[in-house]
Amino acid sequence: MTTKATTETGTEATTGTGATTGTGTGAQEAPVAAGAAAHADLVAVLGSPHPAGPDELGGKGARLDELIRAGLPVPPAFCLTTGLFELFLRESGLTAELRAAEARSAPPAAVREVILARDVPEPLARTILAAYEALGRPRVAVRSSAPREDSAERSFAGQHDTVLDVSGDAALLDAVKVCWASLWSDRAAAYRAGEPAGAIAVVVQEMVPADVSGVLFTVDPIGGRPHRLVVEACCGLGEGLVSGRVSSDFFVVDDRTLDVVEERVRYKVTKCAPLAPGRIGMTKVDAADRDAPCLTRDQLAALARTALDVRARYGTEQDIEWALRDGALYLLQARPITTRPRPEASGDARSPYLPERLEGQPDTVRHGTLWSRMDIGEIFVGLMTPLGLSFARHYQDHVHGDCAAALGVRETGDVGLHMGFLQGHVYLNISYTSYLLGQALPTRDQRHFTRRFVSEEVDLATYENPFGTFPGGMRDLLSATHWLRATANEMLVMKGRARTMVDARLYEFDRARRLDLTRMGRRELHAELSRYLDYFHDAHVGYMPYYINAFGFYGILTELCARWLGAAGDNLQNRIKTDMSSLRTVASAQEIWAVAQAAKARPRVMEIIEAAPLEEVADQLRADPDGEAFWQAQMEPFLRANGTRGRQEMELTHQRWIDDPSYIFQMIRRYAADGFTADDIMGRSRARQEGDAREVLKKLPLPQRATIEGLISMYALCSELRETTRMSMITSIWLVRNVVYEVGRRLVDEGLLHSLDEVAYLDFADVRGYLAGELPARAVFPRARTEERRRVHEYRNRLPEPPLTFVGEHDSTRAVRPVKDGARLAGLGSSPGRIVGRARIVEDLVWQADEFQAGEILVTRHTDASWTPLFAIAGGVVTDIGSMLSHSSIVSREFNVPSVVNTKYATQVINTGDMVMVDGDTGVVEVVEG
């Protein structure tokens, strides 16, 4: 029998439960006699008198020893010194074998397996277990401690293993071997860069099943601001924070006064915690703790005082890991901060222009450019990882210019000016884009385009385009002629191109599912990525005319409704827009409903979906005869049509529904339980809206009515083609993602990444260059560069959300303060109606879809296509960011759900369970009962 002990780096180490003096199962428990520890001098009880120094204790062990001696609150621990490790090698006959392996440059994994395969000699096992007995035999964390680890020069952070929540003699011995063997892990070998492995110590420390844990930096590790202690705190164990899998609160404490000068409390859905003996995993945070700060002011002050004691003792800035259990503070580790902030990484840059594009620009351009991230395909919404940003750069450099050309723009200009990047967000350069679109007749008046991408933060009355207007004369005539010819051709080919794009999407999707990327060599992967990038290019260029033309017809419709109908035409264009039955984003909700009904018709299938853990539902269905029949008849067609959807789709790190269908099963549970009909899901508002539109149009003279109806028809056609071909665009991103993650898997195998989570910190250009070249992975993906990108991303994640639109520059470090009492918020009413209901903050769709109750008010930062099924049961929708044409607004109108968007900080001032009034007409959200 075996159990799984989860390591700090996310891997699992197998530990036997029946042996104490070896790794074979079935051995008897060895008695630990008082005089049995023949090598007790090779074990140091930390904090007590002993002769071992840093070379014997390793960096982590030596630090903990010093902290305990200083009277700081560190859990009791002992250290198996490097001498005991070397004795293990000698008595196991491994010393000469390992020297020979290193001499012939044997793969680290092979050396590691040799260590794991050897039993711990009985005298050494007795020594280890005697120390464990003296500790009281509690549950322990077993931590590697190499001599150079946690030094001021090199941290070796995460390179060697930690095994958490270990209990029992056999499990302890196996965990010790895991730590010893991690000296030859691929990642540790890559970090050493050819240096000898040396020796390693192991710290066995009483496990703290933390209620709250986190890290404290005694100096801002990225921004470098003086007198600032930076604290990140999460519910549960700190491993969730390290891996980036949980939300954390962020605090900044002044080291002179201990006052909290900055605070960002996130909604916390999940935490890392012991799930069973020897098993660490993710579980939900109690509902009462999700909105609350992880730490009180008193706890922050106590933590800060302790951190200052540590800094004073060592005379250098510190990176401190800590935990709270039942209100008691424990220090788990302290190490010198080994990096210093770089100015360009600190968030000081205030212009979205890339540095190479900013040089030489006149002040009028630098300070007068209008930037917007409103509705730019909805796939760029929100903070992006370094991988996502670098992929956006690829799109900008290799695709966006051709998209402009597809619109009939004759001169596409400098593609480097089309887009910008600020604080991890992607912005469209509205000034430059509207200048270029002046070549097209419908957007010759820049206001038609500019108004579409401006939120209320910008006053257009004072705005002037620093690029001016597109040149007149012969260039203007040539551009206008070119646009007319291109537009006429587009009207002829648009339907045929859409059919071709649909067929190509299904072909590429089916082909990709048949391929096994793991069996491909580097050149084959490069060829596959090149194929996918070509398809990515063509899908985006083919899609763009539908998107812009739908936008154009909608804009003309809006102007004519206002001119001809006056007050009677208020919101007519939005009501027309809600007849979106052909939208894939909305149709997916109906299709999930249909799958849910098919599941309900099969009791065994519904039993599996409702009872199995989410991550096991798919496997259990496929292993069951009735479940497999359901999978083939229902899930496969659904995934073929919708499976490449996901959150923030240009962000390559996010799994799609086909990669992880957990969210689909959550929604099947909801739709099956709530008993909705197909009309509930798709037709709640359409009949009334169509009736309203017909009544308004009857008031117009026949020529004007015919004009409006013609515009509606063209808008509907372009919208239908836009949504049909949008799946091609989304699928092309999924194809690219598959190759990137196959590269990431190989980098994990080579030890260059700790886990697949770190793919987020790669650069897409590096991935392309690696597959196209001959350089070894170590040269292309140095660990230091990955760590730097991680730190920058973490810094950006702490900052307030930047504005949707602004002119010139924006100070990304300027905090946005919520309304004083949190009782009333003003945003943009984007779907009419007024409703009062209980709020539900949703941070993570997969983990929270089962919590969301029909009729609740959905409160979140922003939404995209993957959220649509939740709208079908929502009573109202409130978002931090958004506009009249953002996803949340469009889909809310389709479902006749009152919606207010762009509240900026609803998720910070509304709590789950609050009674909230949402007025989609006035744009007001009010907490009427806390």
C-alpha positions, 0 to 999 in steps of 0.5 A: 500500500502506498500514499502520495506525499505532495512536494512543494514544487507540485510533484508527488513523491510515493511513500510506503506505509509499512516499512521503516528501515527500507523502501520495501513494503511489508517490513516490520516497524523497527523499535527505536531503542534509546541507544540505537542511534549510532550516528546521533552526532550527524543529526542536529536538533535546531536551536540546541547546542551542536557542533554543526555549521552551515556546511553541515546544515545547509542554507535552510537548516543553518538559517532556521537554527539561527532563527530559533537561537534568536528566540524567533517563533520557528516550529521545532525541527532537526536536521540530518546533516550533509555528513549523514547523507555522505554516510548514506552514500558510502554505506549504500555503495553509491559514492563511486557509482555517483562519481562515475555517473557525473564523470560520464554526464549521466542524465540527472533523472537516472542518478535520482532513480538510483538514490530512490531505489536504495534502502536506507541502511538500518543503522542510519534509519534508526538514527533518523527515527530516534530524532523523530521520536525525540521530536514527538513523532508529529506530522512533519514537513521534510525540506531539502537544505543544500549548503549553497541554498538561501545564500545571498548569491544564489537562492536555489529556491524551489530547486530541491524537493520538500515533502509536506504533511509526512506522518509515520516512520516509513513515510519519513524515511521515504521523504528523506530519500526524496529530498536527498535524490532531489540534488539530482533533479533536472531542475537542480542540475539545470540551475547548477549549470554544470557545477558538481552536485555536492552534498545535501542536508534535510530539515525535518520540521513540525508541520504547521497546518496553516490557517493563513500563510504567505511571504513578507519582503522587507523591501519592495522586491520589484518597485524598490520603494523605501520603507515598505514591507510588502506582504502577500497572504493567502488562506491555507498553506503557502504552496498555493501562493507559490504555485499561483493557484490561489488568490492572495491579499496584498498589504504594504506596511510602513516599516517606521510606523507599522501603519498599513499604507496599501491594501488590496483584498481579493476574493478568495475561492480556493486554498491549498490544504491537507486533504488526507494524510500525506496528501496536499491539494486544493479545496474551497475557502469557507464562504465567510472568509472569502471577502475578509482580509487574511490578516487583521491590523494587529496581525500585520503589525506583529508580523512586521515587527518580527520581520524587522527583527530578522532584518536587523539580525542579518543586516540585509533585506529578507524574503520571509515565509510565515504561517498563522495557526490559531492566531499564533505566528510561525516563521518557516524560512528567511532568506536574503533577497537575491535580486534587485528591482530593475527600473523597467520592470518596476511599473514606472513606465507610464506610456503603453508605447514600447520603448523603441517606438517612444523614442523620437516621438514628439511630445504631442504624440507621447502625451496626446495619444488616446489608448483604449482596451474596450472591447478589443475582440474581448480576448485581450480583456484583463491582466495577461501573463508574460506568455500572453503578452508576448503572444499579443506582440506576435499578433501585433507584428505579424497579423494585425497589419494584414487585418487592417489591409483586409478592411480596405486600408491601403496604407497600414502604417507602422504596425508597432504603433497599432497597439501598446502595453501597460501594466500587463494589459493590451491597449489599442492605439485609438489615435493612430488607428483612427488616423489610418481608418481615415482612408475608409469612407465610413470612418473618414470622420474619426469621431465615428471610430473614436466614440466607439472606444472611449469610456467616460474617463475621457472627455472627447470635447478636449481631445485632438488626434496628435497624428492629425487627419489622413493626408488629402490630395492624390493619396486620399483619392487612391485610398478611397478608390482602393477602399471602394474596390475592396469593400465591393469585393468583400460583399461578394465573397463574405458568405463564401469565405465564411463557409470555407473558414467553418470547414477549415476550422473543423478540419484543423480541429479534427486533425489536431485531436488525432496528432500525438505531439509528444512523439514529435521531434523538435523539427516536427514541432516547429513545422506544426507550430508554423502551420498553426501560426499560418492558420492563426494569421488567416483566421484573424484576417478572415474574421476582421472584416465581419467584426468591423463591418458589423460595428460600422453598420451598428454605428450608422444605425445608432446615428439614424435612430437618434436623428429620425426617432429622437426619444422614441429611438432610445436604445432601439439599436441595443434592443435590435442587437439583443436578437442574437440567437445565432451568436455562438457565445449565447447558443453554447448555453442552449447546447449545454442545456441540451446536454444536461437534458440528455444526461438527466435521461440517463440516471447512471450518467447523472449519478456520475456527473453529480457524485464524482469529483469534477476532475474525475467526471470525464474519466469516470464517464469514459470508463462506464458503458452508459457514460461512454455512450453519452460521451460519444453522443453528446459530449463529443459533438458539443466539444467539437462545436464549442470546446476551444472556448475558454477564458480570455482566449488570447491568453495561452495559459488558460485551458479551454473547455476541451482541455478541462471540461469541469466547468461544463459539468458544473453547468450541467449540474446547475441546468439539470437541478434548476429545471430550466426549459429551452425557452428559459435559456434562449428566448427570455427576451426575444419576443418582447424585444422584436415587438418593441422594435416593430412598434417603433419602426411603424412610426417612420415614413416608408423610405426611412423605415426601409433604410433602417430595416436594410441596415438591420439586415446587413448588421444581422448578416455581418454579426452572424458571419462574425460569430460563425467565423470567430470560432475559427479564430479561437480554434487557431489560438488553441492549436498554438497553445497545444504546441507551446504546452508541449514545449513546456512539458519538455522543459519540465522534464529537463528541469528548466521549469518547476511545473507547467504553471511556469509556462506562463513566464515564457516568451513566445518568441523564445518558444518559436526560436527554440523550435526553429534553432539548434541551441539547447533548451538551457541556453534559450530558457535560462532560469534567471529570466523565467524568475524575473518574468514571474516577479514582474507578473506578480508585481503587476497583479498587485496593482490597481486595474488601469483605466479602460481608456486614457490619453497620454500616460497613466501612473500605474502605481496610483491606487484607485480608492473605492467609494467611502462607504461602499453603499452606492456605485455608479457605472454604465447601465448596459442592459435595462431593468431594475432588480434586487437580489443577493450578490455572488462574487465569482472569481473562478468559474470552475470552482464556483459554478456549482455555488451560483444560485438562480436569480443571484446577482453575478458580481465579477471583474469582467466576463468573456464568452466562457461565462455565457452559460451562467448568465442564463440563470443570473438575476443581474450582472455587475462588473468592474470593467466593461462598456455597452458593447462588451460581452457582459452587456451584449449577453445581459441584453440577450437574456433580458438581465439588468446589467451595470458595467464599468463600476471599477471596484464592485468586487472590492466593496460588495460582498457575497450575500449582500442584498444589492439593487442593480439599475440597468437604466441609470447605471447605479448599483446599491447595497441595500442590505449588508 
